[in-house]
Amino acid sequence: MSNVRPSSQSGFSLVETVAAMGILALAAIPLLQVTTDANRNAASLETRLLARTVAENELARAMASRTVLDAGIATGQVDQMGRTFVWTRTTSPAQIGQLQNYRVDVRPDNSEQVLASLISLKYIPANLPGDVAPQGQSEGSGG
Protein backbone atom coordinates (compact mmCIF):
# COMPACT_ATOMS: atom_id res chain seq x y z
CA MET A 1 0.00 0.00 0.00
CA SER A 2 1.23 3.36 -0.79
CA ASN A 3 1.07 6.09 1.70
CA VAL A 4 0.11 9.16 -0.38
CA ARG A 5 0.12 12.50 1.31
CA PRO A 6 -1.93 15.35 -0.10
CA SER A 7 0.18 17.87 -1.86
CA SER A 8 0.18 21.50 -0.89
CA GLN A 9 -1.09 22.32 -4.41
CA SER A 10 -4.47 20.54 -4.09
CA GLY A 11 -7.68 22.57 -3.47
CA PHE A 12 -8.29 26.29 -3.71
CA SER A 13 -6.21 28.91 -2.04
CA LEU A 14 -7.76 31.47 0.26
CA VAL A 15 -7.25 34.22 -2.34
CA GLU A 16 -9.05 32.18 -5.02
CA THR A 17 -11.94 31.46 -2.66
CA VAL A 18 -12.31 35.12 -1.65
CA ALA A 19 -12.16 36.21 -5.32
CA ALA A 20 -14.86 33.68 -6.26
CA MET A 21 -17.09 34.86 -3.39
CA GLY A 22 -16.63 38.48 -4.50
CA ILE A 23 -17.64 37.67 -8.07
CA LEU A 24 -20.65 35.73 -6.81
CA ALA A 25 -21.68 38.65 -4.59
CA LEU A 26 -21.43 41.09 -7.52
CA ALA A 27 -23.59 38.81 -9.64
CA ALA A 28 -26.15 38.41 -6.84
CA ILE A 29 -26.78 42.16 -6.40
CA PRO A 30 -28.71 42.61 -9.69
CA LEU A 31 -30.62 39.41 -8.98
CA LEU A 32 -31.71 40.77 -5.59
CA GLN A 33 -32.75 44.07 -7.20
CA VAL A 34 -34.85 42.24 -9.79
CA THR A 35 -36.52 40.18 -7.06
CA THR A 36 -37.23 43.28 -4.96
CA ASP A 37 -38.70 45.12 -7.96
CA ALA A 38 -40.87 42.12 -8.83
CA ASN A 39 -42.24 41.98 -5.29
CA ARG A 40 -42.93 45.73 -5.28
CA ASN A 41 -44.70 45.49 -8.65
CA ALA A 42 -46.77 42.53 -7.45
CA ALA A 43 -47.93 44.50 -4.40
CA SER A 44 -48.82 47.51 -6.57
CA LEU A 45 -50.69 45.30 -9.01
CA GLU A 46 -52.62 43.67 -6.17
CA THR A 47 -53.64 47.09 -4.80
CA ARG A 48 -54.82 48.22 -8.25
CA LEU A 49 -56.75 44.99 -8.73
CA LEU A 50 -58.50 45.45 -5.38
CA ALA A 51 -59.31 49.08 -6.27
CA ARG A 52 -60.79 47.96 -9.59
CA THR A 53 -62.91 45.39 -7.75
CA VAL A 54 -64.24 48.15 -5.49
CA ALA A 55 -65.04 50.29 -8.56
CA GLU A 56 -66.80 47.40 -10.30
CA ASN A 57 -68.86 46.65 -7.19
CA GLU A 58 -69.99 50.25 -6.74
CA LEU A 59 -70.77 50.64 -10.44
CA ALA A 60 -72.79 47.40 -10.33
CA ARG A 61 -74.78 48.77 -7.36
CA ALA A 62 -75.55 51.95 -9.28
CA MET A 63 -76.52 50.06 -12.44
CA ALA A 64 -78.72 47.59 -10.53
CA SER A 65 -80.55 50.31 -8.61
CA ARG A 66 -84.27 50.30 -9.39
CA THR A 67 -84.42 54.02 -8.69
CA VAL A 68 -82.83 56.84 -10.62
CA LEU A 69 -79.86 58.06 -8.62
CA ASP A 70 -79.73 61.75 -7.79
CA ALA A 71 -77.25 63.77 -9.81
CA GLY A 72 -74.13 64.77 -7.94
CA ILE A 73 -71.26 63.20 -6.06
CA ALA A 74 -71.50 60.37 -3.55
CA THR A 75 -68.59 58.92 -1.59
CA GLY A 76 -68.01 55.95 0.63
CA GLN A 77 -65.40 53.72 2.20
CA VAL A 78 -64.99 50.00 1.80
CA ASP A 79 -62.52 47.43 3.12
CA GLN A 80 -61.15 44.95 0.62
CA MET A 81 -58.77 42.24 1.91
CA GLY A 82 -57.74 44.36 4.88
CA ARG A 83 -57.16 47.54 2.87
CA THR A 84 -59.41 50.57 3.03
CA PHE A 85 -60.44 52.26 -0.21
CA VAL A 86 -62.48 55.42 -0.78
CA TRP A 87 -64.82 55.48 -3.77
CA THR A 88 -66.39 58.54 -5.37
CA ARG A 89 -69.39 58.14 -7.69
CA THR A 90 -70.27 61.07 -9.94
CA THR A 91 -73.77 60.86 -11.39
CA SER A 92 -75.00 63.10 -14.20
CA PRO A 93 -78.52 64.55 -14.29
CA ALA A 94 -81.06 62.18 -15.86
CA GLN A 95 -84.03 62.76 -18.10
CA ILE A 96 -86.66 60.14 -18.87
CA GLY A 97 -85.84 58.36 -22.12
CA GLN A 98 -82.17 59.34 -21.96
CA LEU A 99 -78.92 57.98 -20.58
CA GLN A 100 -77.56 58.68 -17.12
CA ASN A 101 -73.77 58.75 -16.78
CA TYR A 102 -72.00 57.13 -13.83
CA ARG A 103 -68.32 57.53 -13.06
CA VAL A 104 -66.65 55.72 -10.15
CA ASP A 105 -63.14 56.64 -8.98
CA VAL A 106 -61.35 54.60 -6.30
CA ARG A 107 -58.28 55.56 -4.29
CA PRO A 108 -56.56 54.24 -1.19
CA ASP A 109 -57.75 55.76 2.08
CA ASN A 110 -54.42 57.48 2.71
CA SER A 111 -53.77 58.80 -0.81
CA GLU A 112 -55.23 61.13 -3.43
CA GLN A 113 -54.01 58.96 -6.32
CA VAL A 114 -56.89 57.36 -8.21
CA LEU A 115 -56.09 53.68 -8.77
CA ALA A 116 -59.24 52.70 -10.67
CA SER A 117 -61.81 54.64 -12.64
CA LEU A 118 -64.84 53.20 -14.43
CA ILE A 119 -67.55 54.92 -16.47
CA SER A 120 -70.91 53.54 -17.56
CA LEU A 121 -74.23 54.69 -18.96
CA LYS A 122 -77.69 53.60 -17.82
CA TYR A 123 -80.84 54.07 -19.85
CA ILE A 124 -83.69 55.75 -17.99
CA PRO A 125 -86.87 54.20 -19.44
CA ALA A 126 -89.96 56.27 -20.09
CA ASN A 127 -92.24 53.94 -18.13
CA LEU A 128 -90.79 54.52 -14.67
CA PRO A 129 -93.24 54.54 -11.77
CA GLY A 130 -93.61 58.00 -10.19
CA ASP A 131 -91.68 57.01 -7.06
CA VAL A 132 -88.51 56.22 -9.04
CA ALA A 133 -88.67 58.91 -11.74
CA PRO A 134 -85.99 61.63 -11.73
CA GLN A 135 -86.82 64.61 -9.55
CA GLY A 136 -89.22 67.06 -11.17
CA GLN A 137 -90.57 64.49 -13.63
CA SER A 138 -93.47 62.14 -13.27
CA GLU A 139 -94.57 59.16 -15.27
CA GLY A 140 -95.74 60.13 -18.72
CA SER A 141 -94.16 63.61 -18.74
CA GLY A 142 -91.92 64.06 -21.76
CA GLY A 143 -88.70 65.92 -21.99
BALOBA-1460 file (C-alpha; in Angstrom, 3 decimals):
// residues 143
<rec num="1" residu="m" x="0.000" y="0.000" z="0.000"/>
<rec num="2" residu="s" x="1.229" y="3.360" z="-0.787"/>
<rec num="3" residu="n" x="1.066" y="6.087" z="1.700"/>
<rec num="4" residu="v" x="0.113" y="9.160" z="-0.375"/>
<rec num="5" residu="r" x="0.116" y="12.497" z="1.311"/>
<rec num="6" residu="p" x="-1.935" y="15.348" z="-0.097"/>
<rec num="7" residu="s" x="0.183" y="17.874" z="-1.858"/>
<rec num="8" residu="s" x="0.179" y="21.499" z="-0.888"/>
<rec num="9" residu="q" x="-1.095" y="22.317" z="-4.409"/>
<rec num="10" residu="s" x="-4.471" y="20.542" z="-4.089"/>
<rec num="11" residu="g" x="-7.675" y="22.569" z="-3.469"/>
<rec num="12" residu="f" x="-8.293" y="26.291" z="-3.713"/>
<rec num="13" residu="s" x="-6.210" y="28.910" z="-2.035"/>
<rec num="14" residu="l" x="-7.761" y="31.474" z="0.263"/>
<rec num="15" residu="v" x="-7.254" y="34.216" z="-2.342"/>
<rec num="16" residu="e" x="-9.049" y="32.183" z="-5.019"/>
<rec num="17" residu="t" x="-11.939" y="31.460" z="-2.663"/>
<rec num="18" residu="v" x="-12.308" y="35.120" z="-1.654"/>
<rec num="19" residu="a" x="-12.164" y="36.210" z="-5.319"/>
<rec num="20" residu="a" x="-14.861" y="33.683" z="-6.257"/>
<rec num="21" residu="m" x="-17.090" y="34.856" z="-3.394"/>
<rec num="22" residu="g" x="-16.635" y="38.484" z="-4.498"/>
<rec num="23" residu="i" x="-17.637" y="37.674" z="-8.072"/>
<rec num="24" residu="l" x="-20.650" y="35.725" z="-6.813"/>
<rec num="25" residu="a" x="-21.680" y="38.647" z="-4.593"/>
<rec num="26" residu="l" x="-21.425" y="41.091" z="-7.517"/>
<rec num="27" residu="a" x="-23.586" y="38.807" z="-9.637"/>
<rec num="28" residu="a" x="-26.152" y="38.408" z="-6.840"/>
<rec num="29" residu="i" x="-26.781" y="42.162" z="-6.404"/>
<rec num="30" residu="p" x="-28.710" y="42.614" z="-9.685"/>
<rec num="31" residu="l" x="-30.624" y="39.409" z="-8.979"/>
<rec num="32" residu="l" x="-31.712" y="40.767" z="-5.591"/>
<rec num="33" residu="q" x="-32.752" y="44.066" z="-7.195"/>
<rec num="34" residu="v" x="-34.855" y="42.244" z="-9.789"/>
<rec num="35" residu="t" x="-36.518" y="40.182" z="-7.062"/>
<rec num="36" residu="t" x="-37.230" y="43.276" z="-4.964"/>
<rec num="37" residu="d" x="-38.702" y="45.121" z="-7.963"/>
<rec num="38" residu="a" x="-40.875" y="42.121" z="-8.834"/>
<rec num="39" residu="n" x="-42.244" y="41.980" z="-5.285"/>
<rec num="40" residu="r" x="-42.935" y="45.727" z="-5.284"/>
<rec num="41" residu="n" x="-44.701" y="45.493" z="-8.650"/>
<rec num="42" residu="a" x="-46.773" y="42.534" z="-7.453"/>
<rec num="43" residu="a" x="-47.927" y="44.501" z="-4.395"/>
<rec num="44" residu="s" x="-48.820" y="47.511" z="-6.566"/>
<rec num="45" residu="l" x="-50.691" y="45.301" z="-9.009"/>
<rec num="46" residu="e" x="-52.620" y="43.666" z="-6.168"/>
<rec num="47" residu="t" x="-53.640" y="47.086" z="-4.804"/>
<rec num="48" residu="r" x="-54.818" y="48.222" z="-8.252"/>
<rec num="49" residu="l" x="-56.747" y="44.985" z="-8.728"/>
<rec num="50" residu="l" x="-58.503" y="45.452" z="-5.383"/>
<rec num="51" residu="a" x="-59.308" y="49.076" z="-6.274"/>
<rec num="52" residu="r" x="-60.790" y="47.956" z="-9.589"/>
<rec num="53" residu="t" x="-62.909" y="45.386" z="-7.753"/>
<rec num="54" residu="v" x="-64.242" y="48.149" z="-5.493"/>
<rec num="55" residu="a" x="-65.035" y="50.294" z="-8.557"/>
<rec num="56" residu="e" x="-66.797" y="47.401" z="-10.297"/>
<rec num="57" residu="n" x="-68.863" y="46.649" z="-7.185"/>
<rec num="58" residu="e" x="-69.988" y="50.252" z="-6.745"/>
<rec num="59" residu="l" x="-70.770" y="50.644" z="-10.439"/>
<rec num="60" residu="a" x="-72.789" y="47.404" z="-10.335"/>
<rec num="61" residu="r" x="-74.776" y="48.770" z="-7.362"/>
<rec num="62" residu="a" x="-75.549" y="51.952" z="-9.284"/>
<rec num="63" residu="m" x="-76.522" y="50.061" z="-12.439"/>
<rec num="64" residu="a" x="-78.720" y="47.593" z="-10.528"/>
<rec num="65" residu="s" x="-80.554" y="50.307" z="-8.610"/>
<rec num="66" residu="r" x="-84.268" y="50.304" z="-9.391"/>
<rec num="67" residu="t" x="-84.420" y="54.023" z="-8.692"/>
<rec num="68" residu="v" x="-82.831" y="56.844" z="-10.622"/>
<rec num="69" residu="l" x="-79.861" y="58.060" z="-8.620"/>
<rec num="70" residu="d" x="-79.727" y="61.749" z="-7.793"/>
<rec num="71" residu="a" x="-77.254" y="63.772" z="-9.808"/>
<rec num="72" residu="g" x="-74.126" y="64.769" z="-7.936"/>
<rec num="73" residu="i" x="-71.257" y="63.199" z="-6.064"/>
<rec num="74" residu="a" x="-71.502" y="60.371" z="-3.549"/>
<rec num="75" residu="t" x="-68.586" y="58.922" z="-1.592"/>
<rec num="76" residu="g" x="-68.015" y="55.954" z="0.626"/>
<rec num="77" residu="q" x="-65.397" y="53.721" z="2.200"/>
<rec num="78" residu="v" x="-64.993" y="49.999" z="1.804"/>
<rec num="79" residu="d" x="-62.520" y="47.427" z="3.123"/>
<rec num="80" residu="q" x="-61.154" y="44.950" z="0.621"/>
<rec num="81" residu="m" x="-58.770" y="42.243" z="1.913"/>
<rec num="82" residu="g" x="-57.745" y="44.364" z="4.885"/>
<rec num="83" residu="r" x="-57.163" y="47.538" z="2.866"/>
<rec num="84" residu="t" x="-59.411" y="50.567" z="3.026"/>
<rec num="85" residu="f" x="-60.437" y="52.259" z="-0.208"/>
<rec num="86" residu="v" x="-62.478" y="55.420" z="-0.784"/>
<rec num="87" residu="w" x="-64.822" y="55.482" z="-3.767"/>
<rec num="88" residu="t" x="-66.386" y="58.539" z="-5.374"/>
<rec num="89" residu="r" x="-69.389" y="58.142" z="-7.686"/>
<rec num="90" residu="t" x="-70.266" y="61.068" z="-9.942"/>
<rec num="91" residu="t" x="-73.768" y="60.863" z="-11.388"/>
<rec num="92" residu="s" x="-75.003" y="63.098" z="-14.203"/>
<rec num="93" residu="p" x="-78.520" y="64.550" z="-14.286"/>
<rec num="94" residu="a" x="-81.056" y="62.178" z="-15.864"/>
<rec num="95" residu="q" x="-84.032" y="62.763" z="-18.104"/>
<rec num="96" residu="i" x="-86.660" y="60.142" z="-18.874"/>
<rec num="97" residu="g" x="-85.841" y="58.359" z="-22.116"/>
<rec num="98" residu="q" x="-82.174" y="59.343" z="-21.957"/>
<rec num="99" residu="l" x="-78.925" y="57.975" z="-20.581"/>
<rec num="100" residu="q" x="-77.556" y="58.678" z="-17.119"/>
<rec num="101" residu="n" x="-73.770" y="58.753" z="-16.783"/>
<rec num="102" residu="y" x="-72.003" y="57.134" z="-13.829"/>
<rec num="103" residu="r" x="-68.319" y="57.533" z="-13.056"/>
<rec num="104" residu="v" x="-66.654" y="55.724" z="-10.147"/>
<rec num="105" residu="d" x="-63.140" y="56.636" z="-8.979"/>
<rec num="106" residu="v" x="-61.353" y="54.603" z="-6.298"/>
<rec num="107" residu="r" x="-58.276" y="55.559" z="-4.292"/>
<rec num="108" residu="p" x="-56.555" y="54.239" z="-1.188"/>
<rec num="109" residu="d" x="-57.753" y="55.755" z="2.080"/>
<rec num="110" residu="n" x="-54.416" y="57.481" z="2.709"/>
<rec num="111" residu="s" x="-53.771" y="58.799" z="-0.810"/>
<rec num="112" residu="e" x="-55.229" y="61.128" z="-3.425"/>
<rec num="113" residu="q" x="-54.010" y="58.959" z="-6.322"/>
<rec num="114" residu="v" x="-56.892" y="57.355" z="-8.208"/>
<rec num="115" residu="l" x="-56.094" y="53.678" z="-8.770"/>
<rec num="116" residu="a" x="-59.237" y="52.697" z="-10.672"/>
<rec num="117" residu="s" x="-61.806" y="54.645" z="-12.639"/>
<rec num="118" residu="l" x="-64.844" y="53.196" z="-14.428"/>
<rec num="119" residu="i" x="-67.547" y="54.925" z="-16.468"/>
<rec num="120" residu="s" x="-70.909" y="53.536" z="-17.561"/>
<rec num="121" residu="l" x="-74.229" y="54.688" z="-18.955"/>
<rec num="122" residu="k" x="-77.687" y="53.597" z="-17.821"/>
<rec num="123" residu="y" x="-80.840" y="54.065" z="-19.851"/>
<rec num="124" residu="i" x="-83.692" y="55.755" z="-17.991"/>
<rec num="125" residu="p" x="-86.868" y="54.200" z="-19.438"/>
<rec num="126" residu="a" x="-89.964" y="56.275" z="-20.091"/>
<rec num="127" residu="n" x="-92.244" y="53.936" z="-18.131"/>
<rec num="128" residu="l" x="-90.795" y="54.519" z="-14.669"/>
<rec num="129" residu="p" x="-93.244" y="54.545" z="-11.766"/>
<rec num="130" residu="g" x="-93.612" y="57.995" z="-10.191"/>
<rec num="131" residu="d" x="-91.681" y="57.008" z="-7.059"/>
<rec num="132" residu="v" x="-88.513" y="56.219" z="-9.045"/>
<rec num="133" residu="a" x="-88.667" y="58.907" z="-11.744"/>
<rec num="134" residu="p" x="-85.994" y="61.632" z="-11.726"/>
<rec num="135" residu="q" x="-86.819" y="64.614" z="-9.553"/>
<rec num="136" residu="g" x="-89.216" y="67.060" z="-11.170"/>
<rec num="137" residu="q" x="-90.574" y="64.494" z="-13.625"/>
<rec num="138" residu="s" x="-93.469" y="62.139" z="-13.265"/>
<rec num="139" residu="e" x="-94.566" y="59.158" z="-15.273"/>
<rec num="140" residu="g" x="-95.742" y="60.133" z="-18.718"/>
<rec num="141" residu="s" x="-94.163" y="63.611" z="-18.738"/>
<rec num="142" residu="g" x="-91.921" y="64.063" z="-21.756"/>
<rec num="143" residu="g" x="-88.700" y="65.916" z="-21.988"/>
